Structures are given as structure tokens and as C-alpha cells.
């Protein structure tokens, strides 16, 4: 999605919200997932999406990150989004989307989309 957004000259978050969240149904009415939209908007807000970043920085890149020990672990804030929809799962594993997030950040920084693992 980041590559498609870049090719379209669009912000990746706004591109996702426009193309994945809202879509036309068979009857040409806009449908989508208000819950997913709210989750994406809250995550973007918490991550500071849209604020200027220092040169050479992008959201999601930890090139010098040292894995912390348990006694060094910072406070982690879990946010449960209430949408009014039927209850779903809370706290799915965050590991699967990490590769995509890092690949998107590398694309933002270098202009090159990684195509294989390991990413760096």
C-alpha cells in the first residue's frame, strides 16, 4: 500500500483510509469499517502521524534499536477502541505487521521498496 500511495503522490495513511476503509458496494453506496477507520486514526494520532520528523527519520524504523531487558521495559499503553460494533478480539499479536511497517519506513527514507527478507 505504501508503494501505491507513493506512486499516487498520496500520504500512506490517507491513501489507506480512502482505498481500503471506504469502498463502493455493488449498489454504488460507500461502505467500510468504521471500527478499522477509528483504530487507524487513533494509532496515527498516537504515533504523531503528520508531524514533521527529523532528517533521516521515518515512522517505524529502529535501525539502532537495542532489544531491552525486562527490567528496562518502558511503560506500554494499550488502547482499546470502542466502536459500538459487535465485540471482537482484543490484543492480537503485533508481530506480523512489523515487517510491513519497517518496509514502509524504508521506502519512505530511501525510495526503495524492500522485496525480500531480511529487510536490512
C-alpha positions as CSV (number, residue, x, y, z in Angstrom):
1,X,0.0,0.0,0.0
2,X,2.9,2.4,0.7
3,X,4.2,1.9,-2.8
4,X,0.8,2.5,-4.3
5,X,0.4,5.6,-2.2
6,X,3.8,6.9,-3.2
7,X,3.0,6.2,-6.9
8,X,-0.2,8.2,-6.5
9,X,1.6,11.0,-4.7
10,X,-0.6,10.5,-1.6
11,X,0.0,10.2,2.2
12,X,0.1,6.5,3.0
13,X,-2.4,6.8,5.9
14,X,-4.9,8.9,3.9
15,X,-4.5,6.5,0.9
16,X,-5.3,3.5,3.1
17,X,-8.3,5.3,4.6
18,X,-9.6,6.2,1.2
19,X,-9.0,2.9,-0.6
20,X,-9.2,0.2,2.0
21,X,-11.7,1.6,4.5
22,X,-14.2,3.2,2.2
23,X,-15.2,1.4,-1.0
24,X,-18.2,1.2,-3.2
25,X,-20.7,-1.6,-2.7
26,X,-22.5,-3.3,-5.6
27,X,-25.2,-0.7,-5.3
28,X,-22.6,2.1,-5.5
29,X,-23.0,3.1,-1.9
30,X,-20.0,3.8,0.2
31,X,-19.4,1.1,2.8
32,X,-16.5,0.3,5.0
33,X,-15.4,-0.5,8.5
34,X,-15.9,2.4,11.0
35,X,-14.0,0.3,13.6
36,X,-11.0,-0.1,11.4
37,X,-11.0,3.5,10.5
38,X,-11.1,4.5,14.1
39,X,-8.3,2.2,15.0
40,X,-6.1,3.5,12.2
41,X,-6.9,7.1,13.1
42,X,-6.1,6.6,16.8
43,X,-2.9,4.8,16.0
44,X,-1.8,7.6,13.7
45,X,-2.6,10.2,16.3
46,X,-0.6,8.3,19.0
47,X,2.3,7.9,16.6
48,X,2.3,11.5,15.7
49,X,1.5,10.9,12.1
50,X,1.7,14.1,10.0
51,X,4.1,15.9,12.3
52,X,7.5,16.7,10.8
53,X,10.2,14.3,11.5
54,X,13.9,14.9,11.7
55,X,16.0,14.4,8.6
56,X,16.7,10.7,8.1
57,X,13.8,9.6,10.3
58,X,10.6,7.8,9.4
59,X,7.8,6.2,11.4
60,X,8.6,2.6,12.2
61,X,12.4,2.4,11.7
62,X,14.6,1.2,14.5
63,X,18.0,0.9,12.9
64,X,19.9,1.3,16.1
65,X,17.4,-0.3,18.5
66,X,18.9,-2.5,21.2
67,X,16.4,-5.0,22.5
68,X,15.6,-4.1,26.0
69,X,15.7,-6.4,29.0
70,X,12.6,-6.9,31.1
71,X,13.8,-4.6,33.8
72,X,14.4,-1.9,31.2
73,X,11.0,-2.2,29.5
74,X,9.2,1.2,29.3
75,X,5.6,1.6,30.1
76,X,3.4,0.3,27.3
77,X,-0.1,1.8,26.7
78,X,-2.8,-0.4,25.3
79,X,-5.7,1.4,23.8
80,X,-9.0,-0.4,23.3
81,X,-11.1,1.2,20.7
82,X,-14.9,1.2,21.5
83,X,-16.8,1.4,18.3
84,X,-20.3,0.2,19.1
85,X,-19.9,-2.8,16.8
86,X,-20.1,-6.4,18.0
87,X,-17.2,-7.3,20.2
88,X,-14.1,-8.8,18.6
89,X,-10.7,-9.9,19.7
90,X,-8.5,-7.5,21.7
91,X,-4.7,-7.6,21.6
92,X,-3.9,-9.7,18.6
93,X,-0.2,-10.3,18.2
94,X,1.7,-7.3,16.8
95,X,4.5,-9.3,15.3
96,X,3.0,-10.0,11.8
97,X,2.7,-6.3,10.7
98,X,6.2,-5.3,11.9
99,X,7.8,-6.3,8.6
100,X,5.4,-4.2,6.6
101,X,5.8,-1.2,8.9
102,X,9.6,-1.4,8.6
103,X,9.4,-1.9,4.8
104,X,7.2,1.1,4.5
105,X,9.5,3.2,6.6
106,X,12.5,2.1,4.5
107,X,10.5,3.1,1.4
108,X,9.8,6.5,2.9
109,X,13.5,7.0,3.7
110,X,15.3,5.5,0.7
111,X,12.7,5.5,-2.1
112,X,13.4,1.8,-2.5
113,X,10.8,-0.9,-1.6
114,X,12.3,-3.9,0.0
115,X,11.3,-7.2,-1.7
116,X,12.9,-9.9,0.4
117,X,13.9,-10.7,4.0
118,X,15.9,-9.8,5.9
119,X,15.0,-6.2,5.3
120,X,18.4,-4.7,6.3
